[in-house]
Amino acid sequence: MMQNGYRKLKFCGKQYLVHRVAWLLKHGSWPVGDIDHIDGNPSNNKLENLRDVPHSVNLQNRKSATAKNKTGFLGVVKRRNKYAAHVHKNGKQIYLGLFETAELAHQAYKENT
């Protein structure tokens, strides 16, 4: 079964994410943090595509904005009549400024990632 591109399996009545089980089988223990799919494809569970990272690092690897982001651009939010850009680095949010368009704000985001 799949949800949002992530493969799941059911064992003894409990659901598990396949990439976490793959990590367990390879390394002999559950991952400490998030399992990051290096290529950004959540259904690619090849061991060389998986790494155990803190949640903050996994968030930095997003390729696109979440569904609740109304601007459609990663790292950009609408503030009044302008667009604010920010990045996350080392667990901290860094404000990049206000821009006239969402595209300009996203460009600032890309230049700082």
C-alpha positions as CSV (number, residue, x, y, z in Angstrom):
1,M,0.0,0.0,0.0
2,M,1.1,3.6,-0.6
3,Q,0.4,7.0,0.8
4,N,1.9,10.2,-0.6
5,G,4.4,8.1,-2.6
6,Y,5.6,6.3,0.6
7,R,5.3,2.5,0.6
8,K,3.8,0.9,3.7
9,L,3.5,-2.6,4.9
10,K,1.4,-4.2,7.6
11,F,2.9,-6.7,10.1
12,C,1.1,-8.1,13.1
13,G,-1.6,-5.6,12.7
14,K,0.7,-2.6,12.7
15,Q,1.7,-0.4,9.7
16,Y,5.3,0.4,9.0
17,L,7.0,2.6,6.4
18,V,9.0,0.4,4.1
19,H,12.1,2.7,4.1
20,R,12.3,2.5,7.9
21,V,12.0,-1.3,7.8
22,A,14.7,-1.4,5.1
23,W,17.0,0.6,7.4
24,L,16.3,-1.8,10.3
25,L,17.1,-4.9,8.3
26,K,20.3,-3.4,6.9
27,H,21.6,-1.8,10.1
28,G,20.1,-3.9,12.8
29,S,18.4,-1.0,14.6
30,W,15.6,1.5,13.9
31,P,16.8,4.9,12.5
32,V,17.4,7.6,15.1
33,G,16.0,10.4,13.0
34,D,14.1,10.7,9.7
35,I,15.0,8.6,6.7
36,D,15.8,10.9,3.9
37,H,15.3,9.8,0.3
38,I,18.4,11.4,-1.2
39,D,16.9,11.6,-4.7
40,G,13.6,13.0,-3.3
41,N,11.6,10.0,-4.6
42,P,9.7,8.5,-1.6
43,S,9.1,5.2,-3.4
44,N,12.8,4.7,-4.1
45,N,13.8,2.6,-1.1
46,K,17.2,1.3,-2.4
47,L,19.6,1.3,0.5
48,E,22.0,3.7,-1.3
49,N,19.2,6.2,-1.6
50,L,18.4,6.2,2.2
51,R,20.1,8.1,5.0
52,D,19.3,8.6,8.7
53,V,19.2,12.4,9.3
54,P,17.7,14.8,11.9
55,H,14.3,16.2,11.0
56,S,15.7,19.6,10.3
57,V,18.1,18.2,7.6
58,N,15.3,16.3,6.0
59,L,13.2,19.5,5.8
60,Q,16.0,21.2,4.0
61,N,15.9,18.7,1.2
62,R,12.3,19.4,0.2
63,K,11.9,19.8,-3.6
64,S,8.5,21.6,-3.6
65,A,6.2,23.6,-1.4
66,T,3.7,21.8,0.8
67,A,0.0,21.8,-0.3
68,K,-0.9,24.4,2.4
69,N,1.7,26.9,1.0
70,K,-0.6,29.2,-1.1
71,T,2.3,30.8,-3.0
72,G,3.4,27.5,-4.6
73,F,7.0,28.3,-3.9
74,L,9.3,26.6,-1.4
75,G,10.6,29.1,1.2
76,V,8.0,31.8,0.4
77,V,5.0,33.0,2.3
78,K,2.6,35.9,1.6
79,R,2.8,38.8,4.0
80,R,0.2,41.5,3.4
81,N,0.9,42.6,-0.2
82,K,4.4,41.3,-0.4
83,Y,6.2,37.9,-0.2
84,A,8.6,36.9,2.5
85,A,11.5,34.5,1.9
86,H,13.3,32.4,4.5
87,V,15.5,29.3,4.6
88,H,16.2,26.8,7.4
89,K,19.9,26.1,8.1
90,N,21.3,24.2,11.1
91,G,17.9,24.1,12.7
92,K,17.4,27.8,12.5
93,Q,15.1,29.9,10.3
94,I,16.9,32.7,8.4
95,Y,14.8,35.6,7.2
96,L,15.8,36.8,3.7
97,G,13.5,39.7,3.3
98,L,10.3,41.0,1.7
99,F,9.9,41.0,-2.1
100,E,7.4,42.4,-4.6
101,T,6.6,39.0,-6.2
102,A,6.6,35.4,-5.1
103,E,9.1,34.6,-7.9
104,L,11.6,37.2,-6.6
105,A,11.3,35.8,-3.1
106,H,11.8,32.2,-4.4
107,Q,14.9,33.3,-6.3
108,A,16.3,34.7,-3.0
109,Y,15.5,31.3,-1.4
110,K,17.2,29.4,-4.1
111,E,20.3,31.6,-3.9
112,N,20.6,30.9,-0.2
113,T,20.1,27.1,-0.1
